């Protein structure tokens, strides 16, 4: 089974939001880095390219559920 990408939004101080499609292993690594601190910069390999994130500026991480929605 292919590794599916999760729709993710990273919110920063100042209100900017970075929308990404991230594989589960990358999402797990980002969560660990946010929880543990220690590192300031973290590289996320998203579906459309790599992104270097300043973890000190992250305010929230939103991950959409796996549910598929059809309709309005």
N, CA and C of each residue as an Amber inpcrd file, in Angstrom:
protein
   216
   0.8330000  -1.1850000   0.0000000   0.0000000   0.0000000   0.0000000
   0.8720000   1.2400000   0.0000000   0.5320000   2.2230000  -0.7960000
   1.3150000   3.4440000  -0.9150000   1.1960000   4.2780000   0.3570000
   2.2800000   4.9950000   0.6450000   2.2850000   5.8860000   1.7900000
   1.4730000   7.1260000   1.4330000   0.3500000   7.3380000   2.1070000
  -0.5330000   8.4490000   1.7980000  -0.0660000   9.7240000   2.4760000
  -0.3080000  10.8260000   1.8020000   0.0310000  12.1290000   2.3550000
  -1.1550000  12.6740000   3.1370000  -0.8580000  13.3000000   4.2700000
  -1.8940000  13.9020000   5.1120000  -1.9130000  15.4040000   4.8750000
  -3.1030000  15.9620000   4.7630000  -3.2450000  17.4140000   4.6370000
  -2.9100000  18.0330000   5.9830000  -1.9670000  18.9430000   5.9660000
  -1.4460000  19.5280000   7.1880000  -1.3230000  21.0350000   7.0160000
  -1.5740000  21.7730000   8.0810000  -1.3800000  23.2210000   8.0790000
  -0.4990000  23.5820000   9.2660000   0.5650000  24.3310000   8.9980000
   1.4610000  24.8030000  10.0400000   1.1960000  26.2950000  10.2040000
   0.7800000  26.7080000  11.4070000   0.4970000  28.1140000  11.6840000
   1.6750000  28.7600000  12.3860000   2.0080000  29.9700000  11.9610000
   3.1620000  30.6880000  12.4990000   2.7300000  31.9480000  13.2390000
   3.6230000  32.4510000  14.0920000   3.4020000  33.7440000  14.7330000
   3.2270000  34.7790000  13.6340000   2.3010000  35.6770000  13.7940000
   2.0390000  36.6850000  12.7770000   0.8950000  36.3040000  11.8650000
   0.4050000  35.0540000  11.9610000  -0.7790000  34.6550000  11.2240000
  -0.5630000  33.9020000   9.9280000   0.6690000  33.7370000   9.4740000
   0.8960000  32.9870000   8.2410000   0.5940000  31.5100000   8.4680000
   0.0840000  30.8730000   7.4160000  -0.2220000  29.4440000   7.4670000
   0.4060000  28.7770000   6.2540000   1.0970000  27.6780000   6.4890000
   1.7240000  26.9040000   5.4300000   0.9540000  25.5990000   5.2740000
   0.2970000  25.4280000   4.1230000  -0.4630000  24.2090000   3.8490000
   0.4410000  23.2090000   3.1390000   0.4950000  21.9900000   3.6650000
   1.3630000  20.9460000   3.1130000   0.6030000  19.6300000   3.0170000
   1.0790000  18.7680000   2.1310000   0.6350000  17.3730000   2.0730000
   1.8650000  16.5590000   2.4690000   1.7880000  15.9390000   3.6460000
   2.9640000  15.3480000   4.2780000   2.7540000  13.8580000   4.5150000
   3.7610000  13.0130000   4.1710000   3.6720000  11.5850000   4.5000000
   3.6310000  11.3830000   6.0220000   3.0360000  10.2980000   6.4480000
   2.8490000  10.0300000   7.8780000   4.1690000  10.0260000   8.6520000
   5.2390000   9.4700000   8.0710000   6.5150000   9.4310000   8.7880000
   7.0880000  10.8310000   8.9810000   6.9310000  11.7080000   8.0000000
   7.3960000  13.0870000   8.1280000   6.5620000  13.8470000   9.1590000
   5.2740000  13.5860000   9.1740000   4.3840000  14.2270000  10.1430000
   4.7620000  13.8140000  11.5630000   5.0550000  12.5510000  11.7430000
   5.4710000  12.0550000  13.0540000   6.7690000  12.7230000  13.5030000
   7.7160000  12.8700000  12.5830000   8.9770000  13.5340000  12.9010000
   8.7840000  14.9970000  13.2660000   7.8950000  15.6820000  12.5480000
   7.6060000  17.0870000  12.8510000   6.9610000  17.2180000  14.2240000
   6.0210000  16.3430000  14.5260000   5.3830000  16.3760000  15.8500000
   6.4050000  16.1480000  16.9550000   7.2850000  15.1710000  16.7650000
   8.3190000  14.8940000  17.7630000   9.2230000  16.1030000  17.9640000
   9.6270000  16.7390000  16.8670000  10.5010000  17.9100000  16.9540000
   9.8060000  19.0550000  17.6920000   8.5140000  19.2530000  17.4390000
   7.7690000  20.3070000  18.1340000   7.6150000  19.9960000  19.6200000
   7.3800000  18.7400000  19.9540000   7.1910000  18.3520000  21.3550000
   8.4810000  18.3710000  22.1580000   9.5880000  17.9720000  21.5370000
  10.8420000  17.8150000  22.2610000  11.6640000  19.0830000  22.3400000
  11.4390000  20.0170000  21.4340000  12.2770000  21.2130000  21.4210000
  13.6890000  20.8330000  21.0160000  14.6560000  21.5850000  21.4800000
  16.0490000  21.2550000  21.1840000  16.5340000  21.7980000  19.8570000
  15.8680000  21.4580000  18.7720000  16.2830000  21.9580000  17.4600000
  15.4210000  23.1550000  17.0950000  16.0200000  24.0870000  16.3560000
  15.2440000  25.2470000  15.9230000  14.6830000  25.0400000  14.5310000
  15.4850000  24.5290000  13.6370000  15.0730000  24.3470000  12.2430000
  14.8220000  22.8770000  11.9760000  13.7430000  22.5920000  11.2410000
  13.3880000  21.2120000  10.9140000  12.9640000  21.1490000   9.4550000
  13.5400000  20.2070000   8.7050000  13.1890000  20.0520000   7.2950000
  12.0830000  19.0140000   7.1420000  11.0160000  19.4230000   6.4710000
   9.8790000  18.5450000   6.2070000   9.8720000  18.2230000   4.7200000
   9.8900000  16.9360000   4.3810000   9.8100000  16.5090000   2.9820000
   8.3360000  16.3440000   2.6330000   7.7460000  17.3970000   2.0890000
   6.3340000  17.3810000   1.7080000   6.1910000  16.7880000   0.3110000
   4.9520000  16.5470000  -0.1060000   4.6790000  15.9360000  -1.4070000
   5.1880000  16.7860000  -2.5620000   5.1590000  18.1070000  -2.4040000
   5.5770000  18.9790000  -3.4960000   6.9350000  19.6270000  -3.2780000
   7.7190000  19.1270000  -2.3310000   9.0700000  19.6280000  -2.1180000
   9.4000000  19.7490000  -0.6390000  10.6670000  19.9910000  -0.3660000
  11.1310000  20.1140000   1.0120000  10.9070000  21.5360000   1.5220000
  10.5870000  21.6330000   2.8110000  10.3570000  22.9200000   3.4590000
  11.1590000  22.9400000   4.7520000  11.8920000  24.0160000   4.9810000
  12.6430000  24.1930000   6.2170000  11.8210000  25.0920000   7.1340000
  11.4390000  24.5750000   8.3000000  10.5250000  25.2730000   9.2050000
  11.2760000  25.7160000  10.4570000  11.0870000  26.9890000  10.8470000
  11.6220000  27.5120000  12.1030000  10.6410000  27.1290000  13.2080000
  10.9860000  26.1200000  13.9870000  10.0760000  25.5920000  14.9990000
   9.7640000  26.5980000  16.1010000  10.6480000  27.5800000  16.3120000
  10.3930000  28.6010000  17.3270000   9.2410000  29.5210000  16.9410000
   8.8730000  29.5490000  15.6700000   7.8090000  30.4260000  15.1920000
   6.4700000  29.7110000  15.0180000   6.4510000  28.3940000  15.2240000
   5.2220000  27.6190000  15.0170000   4.2690000  27.8170000  16.1950000
   3.0180000  28.1610000  15.8840000   1.9820000  28.3570000  16.8920000
   1.0690000  27.1390000  16.9660000   0.7680000  26.5340000  15.8040000
  -0.0890000  25.3470000  15.8050000   0.2190000  24.4530000  14.6180000
  -0.1990000  23.2050000  14.7500000  -0.1020000  22.2090000  13.6880000
  -1.4760000  21.5610000  13.5660000  -2.1150000  21.7210000  12.4060000
  -3.4310000  21.1170000  12.1770000  -3.2800000  19.9890000  11.1670000
  -3.8190000  18.8210000  11.5140000  -3.7800000  17.6650000  10.6270000
  -5.2140000  17.2280000  10.3820000  -5.6040000  17.1720000   9.1120000
  -6.9680000  16.7650000   8.7900000  -7.1290000  15.2650000   8.9790000
  -8.3430000  14.8620000   9.2890000  -8.6320000  13.4440000   9.4820000
  -8.5380000  12.7140000   8.1460000  -8.5240000  11.4050000   8.2130000
  -8.4370000  10.5850000   7.0040000  -9.7770000  10.4270000   6.3090000
 -10.8320000  10.9770000   6.8840000 -12.1650000  10.8040000   6.3150000
 -12.2600000  11.4650000   4.9480000 -12.8380000  10.7560000   4.0110000
 -13.1240000  11.3350000   2.7020000 -14.5160000  11.9260000   2.7500000
 -14.6350000  13.1580000   2.2680000 -15.9360000  13.8140000   2.2790000
 -16.3890000  14.0710000   0.8560000 -17.6580000  13.8010000   0.6110000
 -18.2520000  14.0490000  -0.6980000 -19.4810000  14.9150000  -0.4840000
 -19.6390000  15.8970000  -1.3300000 -20.8140000  16.7620000  -1.2090000
 -20.4730000  18.0740000  -0.5620000 -21.4760000  18.6880000  -0.0050000
 -21.3040000  20.0260000   0.5510000 -21.1330000  19.9430000   2.0390000
